[in-house]
Amino acid sequence: MDIETTLIEFQNYFGSNSWVAQVFIVVFLTLLISFLQKRILGKLLAKLQETRIYWDDALVDAARRPLTILIWIIGLSFAAEIVSNESGAVIFGAIDPIRDVGVIFTFAWFLVRFIKRTEENIVLKKEARGEEIDRTTADTIAKLLRISVIITALLVMVQTLGFSISGVLAFGGIGGIAIGFAAKDLLANFFGGLMIYMDRPFNVGDWIRSPDRDIEGTVENIGWRLTRIRTFDKRPLYVPNSVFATIAVENPSRMTNRRIKETIGIRYDDVGKMEAIIDDVKKMLQEHEDIDANQTLIVNFNEFASSSLDFFIYTFTKTTNWIRFHEVKQDVLLKVIGIVESHGAECAFPTSTVHIPDGISMDQS
């Protein structure tokens, strides 16, 4: 009897308040659709990640969270319209613009995520296959696309809310002057970053240094305001982009060869062996497999030093790798010492000779 009474009361309540049932159904369907799309997209993403295509899994992954928000925005706006029709409250008049702005926001959010995921896929998949990828170009294009999407979305939102875009742009032009004076350093860094992207003095991963400033290390990230450089003692160095417009930047990563420039001295007693030593050292360098014979190669007697006869070596290695360069340089110097010794000569070291005039005797006591 109690159960029958409860069912009758339940039927009577929903019969007179059908909008409550409609709201319940809308919220329930929204929850169900959101749950199903998460399961479906999750399984689809796992399969698409195994493909070689750059954008398919990026598209699905980028859509997951924005799609969930979009489903709830649409579902809750329908539920709010049902309540609005029943109650007639003025506050529900904001449902339409809020829903439109929410839809635009989720679509822009999806595009931004899609651009970012696609950029990551291109870089990671190409590196995994051993293909060359210009990280700086990929980063530049992705950032420009994201900024374009964000600016377009903001203008569309403003138009949706009933404001004139032309008026907003005119106001922005006037306000931009004031903002420009207030944020001149920020704008200088922005255009400094733009200059780096256009002129390409260095890329992500390059080793750079500046003779004007105490800046040296590997470029890790080029942002719109800062460039992050990892110094050789592994500390991060954050340099405002505007700095690069006023300093000279050297990019050793783009060198074609590394230089060996050394001076070797032999004893004055070995002056007669100098020419033969120079000829053999030059021949050794010309035949060395790690020396670039197409570049400048000089071996010449150079100076009458205070304690030695000096000749110098000026040549270039084929490698630009820092570690490999020192291995080649070590091998060259050891072979030079071997050539000097093979001619019965010796490398000189600082010495002093004391001449004692005749008639002066040394006290032996």
C-alpha positions in Angstrom: 0.0 0.0 0.0 2.8 2.4 0.8 4.6 1.6 -2.5 1.4 2.3 -4.5 0.9 5.6 -2.7 4.5 6.6 -3.4 4.1 5.8 -7.1 0.9 7.8 -7.3 2.5 10.8 -5.6 5.5 10.5 -8.0 3.2 10.4 -11.0 1.2 13.4 -9.8 4.3 15.4 -9.1 5.9 14.9 -12.5 2.5 15.3 -14.2 2.2 18.8 -12.8 5.9 19.5 -13.0 6.9 18.0 -16.4 9.8 20.5 -16.8 11.6 18.8 -13.9 11.5 15.5 -15.8 12.8 17.2 -18.9 15.7 18.8 -17.0 16.5 15.4 -15.5 16.4 13.8 -18.9 18.6 16.4 -20.5 21.2 16.3 -17.7 21.2 12.4 -17.8 21.7 12.4 -21.6 24.5 14.9 -21.3 26.2 12.8 -18.7 25.7 9.6 -20.8 27.0 11.3 -24.1 30.0 12.7 -22.2 30.9 9.3 -20.8 30.5 7.5 -24.2 32.6 10.0 -26.1 35.4 9.7 -23.6 35.4 5.9 -23.9 35.2 6.0 -27.7 37.8 8.6 -28.2 40.1 7.0 -25.7 40.1 3.7 -27.6 40.4 5.5 -31.0 43.4 7.5 -29.8 45.2 4.3 -28.7 44.9 2.9 -32.2 45.8 6.1 -34.0 49.0 6.6 -32.0 50.5 3.6 -33.8 50.1 5.2 -37.3 52.8 7.2 -39.1 50.3 10.1 -39.8 51.1 13.3 -37.9 47.6 14.7 -37.4 45.2 11.9 -36.8 45.9 11.1 -33.2 46.6 14.8 -32.6 43.1 15.6 -33.8 41.5 13.0 -31.5 43.6 13.9 -28.5 43.0 17.6 -29.0 39.3 17.1 -29.1 38.8 15.0 -26.0 38.7 17.7 -23.3 37.1 20.5 -25.4 34.4 18.1 -26.6 33.5 17.2 -23.0 33.2 20.9 -22.1 31.1 21.5 -25.3 28.7 18.7 -24.5 28.1 20.1 -21.0 27.7 23.6 -22.2 25.1 22.6 -24.7 23.4 20.2 -22.3 23.2 22.7 -19.4 22.1 25.5 -21.7 19.1 23.3 -22.9 18.3 22.5 -19.3 18.5 26.2 -18.4 16.1 27.1 -21.2 13.6 24.6 -19.9 13.8 26.2 -16.4 13.7 29.7 -18.0 10.4 28.9 -19.9 8.9 27.6 -16.6 10.1 30.4 -14.3 10.5 33.3 -16.6 13.4 34.7 -14.5 15.3 37.6 -16.1 18.7 36.1 -15.3 18.1 33.3 -17.8 18.3 35.9 -20.6 22.0 35.5 -20.5 21.9 31.8 -21.5 22.2 32.4 -25.3 25.3 34.7 -25.2 27.0 32.6 -22.6 26.4 29.4 -24.7 27.7 31.1 -27.8 30.8 32.4 -26.1 31.3 28.9 -24.6 31.0 27.2 -28.0 33.5 29.7 -29.5 35.9 29.2 -26.6 35.8 25.4 -26.8 36.4 25.5 -30.6 39.3 27.8 -30.2 40.7 25.7 -27.4 40.4 22.6 -29.6 42.3 24.4 -32.4 45.1 25.5 -30.1 45.5 22.0 -28.7 45.4 20.5 -32.2 48.2 22.8 -33.4 50.3 22.0 -30.3 49.8 18.3 -30.6 50.5 18.3 -34.3 53.8 20.2 -33.7 54.8 17.7 -31.1 54.0 14.7 -33.3 55.9 16.1 -36.3 59.0 16.7 -34.2 58.9 13.4 -32.2 58.0 11.1 -35.1 60.6 12.6 -37.4 63.3 12.4 -34.8 62.3 8.8 -34.0 62.8 7.9 -37.7 66.1 9.7 -37.8 64.8 12.5 -40.1 66.1 16.0 -39.8 63.6 18.5 -38.3 64.0 22.3 -37.9 62.6 22.8 -34.4 62.8 26.6 -34.7 60.7 26.7 -37.8 58.1 24.3 -36.4 58.0 26.3 -33.1 57.6 29.6 -35.0 54.8 28.4 -37.3 52.9 26.8 -34.4 53.1 29.9 -32.2 51.9 32.2 -35.1 49.0 29.8 -35.7 48.0 29.7 -32.1 48.1 33.5 -31.8 46.0 33.9 -34.9 43.4 31.5 -33.5 43.3 33.2 -30.1 43.0 36.7 -31.6 40.3 35.6 -34.1 38.3 33.8 -31.3 38.4 37.0 -29.1 37.1 39.2 -31.9 34.3 36.7 -32.6 33.4 36.6 -28.9 33.2 40.4 -28.8 31.0 40.4 -31.9 28.8 37.7 -30.3 28.3 39.8 -27.2 26.9 42.6 -29.3 29.9 44.9 -29.5 31.1 46.4 -32.8 34.5 45.0 -33.8 35.3 48.2 -35.7 34.8 50.2 -32.5 36.9 47.7 -30.5 39.7 48.0 -33.1 39.5 51.8 -33.1 39.7 51.8 -29.3 42.5 49.3 -29.4 44.4 51.6 -31.8 44.1 54.5 -29.4 44.8 52.4 -26.3 47.7 50.7 -28.1 49.6 53.9 -28.1 49.4 54.2 -24.3 50.1 50.5 -23.9 53.1 50.8 -26.2 54.7 53.5 -24.0 53.8 51.5 -20.8 55.1 48.2 -22.1 57.9 49.2 -24.4 60.3 46.6 -22.9 57.7 43.9 -23.5 57.2 45.0 -27.1 60.9 45.3 -27.6 61.3 41.6 -26.5 58.4 40.6 -28.7 59.9 42.2 -31.8 63.3 40.8 -30.8 61.9 37.3 -30.8 60.3 38.1 -34.2 63.7 39.2 -35.5 65.3 35.9 -34.3 62.6 33.9 -36.1 63.0 35.9 -39.3 66.8 36.3 -39.4 67.6 32.9 -37.9 71.0 33.8 -36.3 70.5 30.6 -34.3 68.1 27.7 -33.8 67.1 25.6 -30.9 69.9 23.2 -30.1 72.7 25.6 -31.4 75.7 26.5 -29.3 76.0 30.3 -29.2 78.1 32.9 -27.4 78.4 36.6 -27.4 81.8 38.5 -27.2 79.8 41.5 -25.9 78.1 39.8 -23.0 78.8 36.8 -20.7 76.5 34.6 -22.7 77.4 31.1 -23.8 75.6 27.8 -24.0 73.1 25.7 -25.9 69.7 27.3 -27.0 66.9 25.3 -25.4 63.9 27.5 -26.2 63.1 30.7 -28.1 60.0 32.3 -26.7 58.3 35.6 -27.6 59.8 37.4 -24.6 62.8 35.3 -23.4 65.3 32.9 -24.9 66.4 30.1 -22.6 70.1 29.0 -22.9 71.6 26.1 -21.0 75.2 27.1 -20.0 78.0 24.5 -20.0 77.7 24.1 -16.2 74.1 23.1 -16.8 72.5 26.3 -15.4 69.6 27.9 -17.3 70.2 31.4 -18.6 67.2 33.5 -19.5 68.0 36.3 -22.0 65.4 38.9 -23.0 65.0 38.8 -26.8 65.6 42.6 -27.1 69.2 42.0 -26.0 70.0 40.1 -29.3 69.2 43.3 -31.3 72.1 45.1 -29.6 74.9 42.5 -29.3 77.0 40.4 -31.6 76.2 36.7 -31.5 78.6 34.0 -32.5 77.2 30.7 -33.6 80.0 28.0 -33.4 77.4 25.3 -34.2 77.5 26.5 -37.8 81.3 26.4 -38.3 82.5 24.3 -41.1 85.8 23.3 -39.5 87.8 23.7 -36.3 91.2 25.3 -36.3 94.5 24.1 -34.9 96.9 26.9 -34.3 100.0 26.0 -32.4 103.6 27.2 -32.0 106.4 24.6 -31.4 109.9 25.6 -30.4 113.2 23.6 -31.0 116.6 24.3 -29.6 119.0 26.7 -31.3 121.4 23.7 -31.5 119.0 22.1 -33.9 118.8 24.9 -36.4 120.2 22.8 -39.2 117.3 20.3 -38.8 114.5 23.0 -38.9 113.8 22.8 -42.7 113.5 18.9 -42.7 111.2 19.0 -39.6 108.9 21.6 -41.3 108.7 19.5 -44.5 107.8 16.3 -42.6 105.2 18.1 -40.4 103.6 19.6 -43.5 103.6 16.2 -45.3 102.1 14.6 -42.2 99.2 17.1 -42.0 98.5 16.8 -45.7 98.2 13.1 -45.4 96.3 13.1 -42.1 92.8 11.7 -42.6 91.2 14.1 -40.1 92.8 17.3 -41.5 91.0 19.1 -44.2 93.7 19.7 -46.9 91.3 21.9 -48.9 91.5 24.5 -46.2 94.4 26.8 -45.4 97.4 24.7 -44.2 100.6 26.5 -43.1 103.7 25.2 -41.4 106.6 27.7 -41.3 109.6 28.9 -39.3 108.2 31.8 -37.5 110.5 33.4 -34.9 113.8 33.6 -33.2 112.5 33.4 -29.6 114.6 33.9 -26.5 115.1 30.2 -25.8 113.9 28.5 -29.0 113.5 28.6 -32.7 109.7 28.6 -33.3 107.7 27.2 -36.1 103.9 27.4 -36.2 101.1 25.1 -37.4 97.9 26.5 -38.9 95.4 24.0 -40.2 91.7 22.9 -39.9 90.1 19.6 -38.9 87.3 18.0 -40.8 85.2 17.6 -37.6 83.4 20.4 -35.7 82.6 18.1 -32.8 84.3 19.6 -29.7 85.4 16.2 -28.2 86.5 14.7 -31.5 88.5 17.9 -32.3 90.6 17.6 -29.2 91.3 13.9 -30.0 92.5 15.0 -33.5 94.5 17.8 -32.1 96.2 15.5 -29.6 97.1 13.1 -32.3 98.6 15.9 -34.5 100.7 17.2 -31.6 102.0 13.8 -30.7 103.0 13.2 -34.3 104.8 16.5 -34.4 106.8 15.6 -31.3 107.6 12.2 -33.0 108.9 14.0 -36.1 111.1 16.4 -34.1 112.6 13.5 -32.2 113.0 11.4 -35.3 115.4 14.0 -36.6 117.5 13.9 -33.4 116.2 17.3 -32.3 114.5 18.3 -29.1 111.7 20.6 -28.2 113.1 23.7 -26.4 112.2 24.9 -22.9 113.2 28.2 -21.2 116.9 28.2 -20.4 119.4 30.8 -19.2 123.1 30.9 -20.1 125.6 32.8 -17.9 128.8 34.1 -19.7 131.7 34.6 -17.3 134.4 37.1 -18.6 138.0 35.9 -18.7 140.0 36.6 -15.6 137.2 36.0 -13.2 137.6 32.9 -11.2 134.9 30.9 -9.4 135.5 30.4 -5.7 135.3 26.6 -5.2 135.4 26.8 -1.4 
